[in-house]
Amino acid sequence: VKYYLSSENKYYIFICLNEEEIDEIELYHDDTGYETVHYFIYDYEEIIVDKTEIDIEDVLENPYNYINYKLLEYKKQKVIESKEMLADYLLKHPIKSSCHGNKEALYSITEEKQSLMVRALLMYQSKVEAGIDAELRWNSTGNECEVWTIDEFKQLMLEIDAVVSPLVSAQQKYEKDVMECTTKDDVDNIELE
C-alpha cells in the first residue's frame, strides 16, 4: 500500500495485493516460433478520497477491506438514492381514506408521519392504561387535528401499512441485490421495482 496526502487534503491511495507471477507461451507476431512471456497479475485499487472520509491507518492495517472500495462506495450511494426515492415517493403520494367519520380525505404516509402515528397511539394507550383521560388526535393533510376513535386510527394505520410495506420491501430487496453485486455494471442493471 502506497499513499500520499495532497495539498487539497485528499488521500491518493494505491493498493496492490495478491501478486501472482505468470509465464505464458505465446506465438511470435510473425508466426515463426514461440516465446515465453513473463508478467505479474494482482488485485489493484486506486482510491482518491477526502482525508476526512477514510481512516488511513485502517487502510494500512487492513488493505484487503479496501480492494473494492470504489465499488462498495458506489453500491452505498445507490442504496442511499433508493431510500431517497422511496421517501420522495411517500411524500408525493398520500393515501385517500374515509376511515375517519366516513369523510374521504388525504393522509400523508411519510416515514415521519408514520413515526408520529406510532407515538400518538403509544401515548394514548399509556394514558388510558394509567387511568388518565386521553384523546387520540390526528389530522388529514392540510387540516387541523381532530379527535379520532381508536378503531378509526388503527384502520388508517392498516391502510397506510398496506401501501408502505410493499414499497419498503421492494427497496430492501433492491438494497440486498445491489450489495451482492460484484461489478458496477451489475449494480447498474438492477432496477428498483
N, C-alpha and C positions, 0 to 999 in steps of 0.2 A: 504494500500500500504506500503510495506516494501522495502528498498533498501540499498545497500552498494556500496561503490566505492573501487575497488581492487587496489592493488599496480601497476597494469598494466594500470590504468586509464580506467577500464571498469566498467560500472554500472551493478550490478546484481539486477534486479527489480522483485518483486513478487506482483502480483495484485490479490486480491480475492474480488469479487463483487457478489451482488445478492444472498447472503446466504439464503438458504431455509432449514428449519428443516423438516425431513421426518420420519414418523413412518410407517413401513410396517409389516404386519403379514406374517411370514414365517413358513413353516413346519420344525420341528426338523429334523436333519440329519438321525435319526433312525426311522422316521415316527411315533413317539409316541405322538406327540402333536404339538402345535403351540407356537411360541414365537414372541414377538414384537421386531423388530429391529429398532433402532433409529440411524439416521445418518443425515449428512448435505450435501447438494449439493451447488455448487456455480460456477460462471464463474471464471476461473483461467487463468492467463497468466504469464509466466516467460520470462523475457527479459534479454538477455546478450548483451550489446552493448557498443561500444566505447563511452567514455564520450563526445566526440565532435559531435556525431551523434544523440543525443537526448537532449531535454530540460527537465531536471528532475523536474523543477518547474511546467512545464505544465503537466507532468505525475501526479504529486501530486494533482494539481488543477482539472485535467480532466481525471481521470483514465479510464472512460468509452471509451474514444477515443483510448485507448491503449489495450483494451481487446483482440483484434485480430491483434495485432501489427505484429507478425511473418507472418501471412497470408498476411497482407497488404504489408509488405516488399517483400515477395515472389512474389506477384502479380506485384508490381512495377518493380522488377527485370525481370520478364517475358516480361513485356511491353518494357523495355529497350532493351532486347535481340531481340524482334521482330523488333524494329526500326533499330537496328544494322544489322539484317539480310536483311531488306529492303535496307538499304544504301549499303551493300555489294553486293546485287543483282544488284542494279542500276549501281554500279561501274564496275561490271564484264559483264554487258550486254548492251553495246552501241547499238544504232539502226543503220540500214542501210537506207540511204535515197539518192535519186537523186534529191532532191529539189533545189540544187544549181548548176546551169549550166548543168543540166541533167547528172551530173557525180556522179556515186554511190560512197558514202563514209560512213565511220563510224562516229557517233556523240555520245559523252558522254551524259548520261542522269542523272548524279548525281544531288543531291539537289543543290550543289554548282554551277554546270553549269547552272541549271535552273534559279537560282538567278542571275547569271551573264547575262543570256539572257534577263531577265526582265529588269535589269539595263541598258543593252545596248539599248534595244528598247525604254525605257523611255528617256534616254539621247538623242537618235536620234530624237525622236518626240519633245522633248523640244527644241532642237536646230532648228529644222525645223519650229516650231511654233514661235520661236523668230527671224526667218529670218536669221539664221546663217547657213552657208554652213555646211553640215553634210554628213558623210558616215557611213553606217551601216556595221560593220565589224564583221566577225565570222570565226571560223575555224573548220575543221573536226579534228578528233582525230589524234594527232601527227603531224599536219601541222600548218603552219603559218596562221594568219588571212588574209582574203580576203574581198573585197567589195562585199556586198550582196544587192539585191533589197529587198524592204520591203515585197513584196509578197513571195519571197523565204524564208525570215526569219520567217514570220508568218506561212508558210507551215511547216517549221521544228518544230516550237513551237507546232503546232497542232499534228504533228506526235509523238512528244515526249509526249504530253499530253495523246494521245490515248493509249500509253504504260504505262505511270506512274500512271495516275488517278485510273485505276482498282487495281493496286498494293497497292496504298495508301489506297484506300477504304477497301481492304482486311485486311491491317494492322490495320486500325481504328476499323473494326468490331471485330478483334481478341482482341484488347485492351478493347473495351467495354464489350465483353463476359468475358474476364479474370477478369475485375474489378467487375463484377456482381457475381462472384463465391463466395461460402461460405466455401469451403474446398480446401485444397491443391490438393487432388485427382481430384476435379472438374477442377481446373486450368490445371493440367497435361493432362486431357482428351480433352482439346481444342486444335485443330490443326490450324495452320496458313495456310490458303489456298492460 
